Amino acid sequence: MRIDHCNNIEDFRRMAKRRLPAPLFHYIDGGSDDEATLRRNSSAFDDVRLIPNGLADLSGLDLSTEVLSQKIDWPVFLSPTGMSRLFHHDGERAVARAAEKFGTIYSLSSLSTVSIEEIGALTAGPKCFQIYIHKDRALTYEFVERCKAANYSSLCLTIDTLVAGNRERDLVTGMVMPPKLTPASLLSFATHWDWSFNFLLREKFRLANVATSVNAGNSTNLISVIDYINSQFDRSITWKDAEELIAAWGGPFAIKGVMSVEDAVRARDAGASAIMISNHGGRQLDGCTAPFDMLQRICDAVGDDVEVILDGGIRRGTHVLKALAMGAKACMMGRGYLYALAAGGQKGVERALQRMRDEVERDMVLMGTAKVGDLDRSRLQNGSPLTSQGATTPNFSLAAE
Ligand SMILES: Cc1cc2nc3c(=O)[nH]c(=O)nc-3n(C[C@H](O)[C@H](O)[C@H](O)COP(=O)(O)O)c2cc1C
């Protein structure tokens, strides 16, 4: 299977599965507990159908929108995901460059393997930095100052990771940070020699933003991601801490991980300019409702006072259109580009973005809608799921496996 045979996210997923040692593939692919929320995040879109119009003069088709004070070329941008170096040796650099090329926002995780400063200087594209409130408050505020100096356009505070979700695939595969050879994983690393070669002989793995401040950032100190989260993140934080961080930043600021109407209103009242409705891609609280399931109620509660961004389950252009019609300003995707990064580095991410952008554009034409802002709820119909299994991609593919 080749990159140019990958036509949709499921194709990239299959290719990532072939390319990565099992512990790493399952680290991307997996969710928490029984993965019910992971599945629901995508299948929720099947409960709503699109109603197209015809003869609508689409000569001035325009996919652009403005979110987090940035004009982007199309209404999808990239969610923050930690440790990209594990999935391809170009890591965050590959993804940031692809985002710039496709005119959209790149979000850098606090747990990135390339530093705030290097990504800041690498591209001219808009960048959002994802922040966690660490027990070490000085480190948290140091991030804010570093992002200002490196010209990041926005900040987002993730609030759903005070403790790591129970990701049982990682327990089975022995996924540690960085990956460790255990008897169970040895065979998988050995049979993926190209990945192992690149991991061992190229740039050393490190959590670039915390490498000098926190022991866990040093690749000689092997602790699991779960241990890192459980030991470094502050569980005593409240909305007052968010308010202080928003004031310290003083620019576009999103709260990521909002799932309730109450929190959406609190985020707005704390001064956030955007909320990212997100359950961390089904990696935290299993049994949690899906972002799309909460979108209507949250949009109705916050009105136009705060931008609403949908994060989670996006696998198709039609998912994006449904979210926009329901009231979202833009959508984010995580696994959609991570599978492609693992499958083919920057080239893979570019093809995934191209295919997704093409889908959004084609679906806009098929819907008879010239501007993304023209989509509204009159173009949606509630209904029973389109597929009995909640599948979001066809169960066949022309691409060779
Ligand atoms: C491998 C992986 C790592 C992630 N790391 C982070 C992170 O460091 N910070 C964060 O706020 N969210 C993180 N997320 C969650 C994503 O930002 C996003 O919420 C999620 O991927 C959206 O769901 P989707 O994958 O269905 O698009 C991660 C997700 C994945 C799959």
The ligand as a Tripos MOL2 file, in Angstrom:
@<TRIPOS>MOLECULE
LIG
   31    33     1     0     0
SMALL
NO_CHARGES

@<TRIPOS>ATOM
      1 C1         -1.9590   10.1590   20.2210 C.3       1 LIG1
      2 C2         -2.7390   11.3150   20.7710 C.ar      1 LIG1
      3 C3         -2.1060   12.2280   21.5910 C.ar      1 LIG1
      4 C4         -2.8210   13.3210   22.1100 C.ar      1 LIG1
      5 N1         -2.1560   14.2470   22.8780 N.ar      1 LIG1
      6 C5         -2.8350   15.3260   23.3420 C.ar      1 LIG1
      7 C6         -2.1550   16.3400   24.0670 C.ar      1 LIG1
      8 O1         -0.9430   16.2720   24.2850 O.2       1 LIG1
      9 N2         -2.9000   17.3850   24.5120 N.ar      1 LIG1
     10 C7         -4.2500   17.5010   24.2800 C.ar      1 LIG1
     11 O2         -4.8760   18.4810   24.7110 O.2       1 LIG1
     12 N3         -4.9020   16.5540   23.5730 N.ar      1 LIG1
     13 C8         -4.2390   15.4980   23.0890 C.ar      1 LIG1
     14 N4         -4.8980   14.5500   22.3580 N.ar      1 LIG1
     15 C9         -6.3320   14.7350   22.0250 C.3       1 LIG1
     16 C10        -6.4820   15.5340   20.7320 C.3       1 LIG1
     17 O3         -6.0850   16.8650   20.9170 O.3       1 LIG1
     18 C11        -7.9410   15.5720   20.2520 C.3       1 LIG1
     19 O4         -8.7480   16.0380   21.2940 O.3       1 LIG1
     20 C12        -8.4560   14.2190   19.7660 C.3       1 LIG1
     21 O5         -7.4730   13.5300   19.0200 O.3       1 LIG1
     22 C13        -9.7010   14.4620   18.8970 C.3       1 LIG1
     23 O6        -10.2600   13.2770   18.4740 O.3       1 LIG1
     24 P1         -9.9510   12.5960   17.0480 P.3       1 LIG1
     25 O7         -8.6570   11.8960   17.2100 O.co2     1 LIG1
     26 O8        -11.1220   11.6830   16.8730 O.co2     1 LIG1
     27 O9         -9.9040   13.7050   16.0190 O.co2     1 LIG1
     28 C14        -4.2090   13.4620   21.8270 C.ar      1 LIG1
     29 C15        -4.8420   12.5380   20.9820 C.ar      1 LIG1
     30 C16        -4.1180   11.4730   20.4470 C.ar      1 LIG1
     31 C17        -4.8320   10.5030   19.5330 C.3       1 LIG1
@<TRIPOS>BOND
     1     1     2 1
     2     2     3 ar
     3     2    30 ar
     4     3     4 ar
     5     4     5 ar
     6     4    28 ar
     7     5     6 ar
     8     6     7 ar
     9     6    13 1
    10     7     8 2
    11     7     9 ar
    12     9    10 ar
    13    10    11 2
    14    10    12 ar
    15    12    13 ar
    16    13    14 ar
    17    14    15 1
    18    14    28 ar
    19    15    16 1
    20    16    17 1
    21    16    18 1
    22    18    19 1
    23    18    20 1
    24    20    21 1
    25    20    22 1
    26    22    23 1
    27    23    24 1
    28    24    25 2
    29    24    26 1
    30    24    27 1
    31    28    29 ar
    32    29    30 ar
    33    30    31 1
@<TRIPOS>SUBSTRUCTURE
     1 LIG1         1 GROUP 0 **** ****
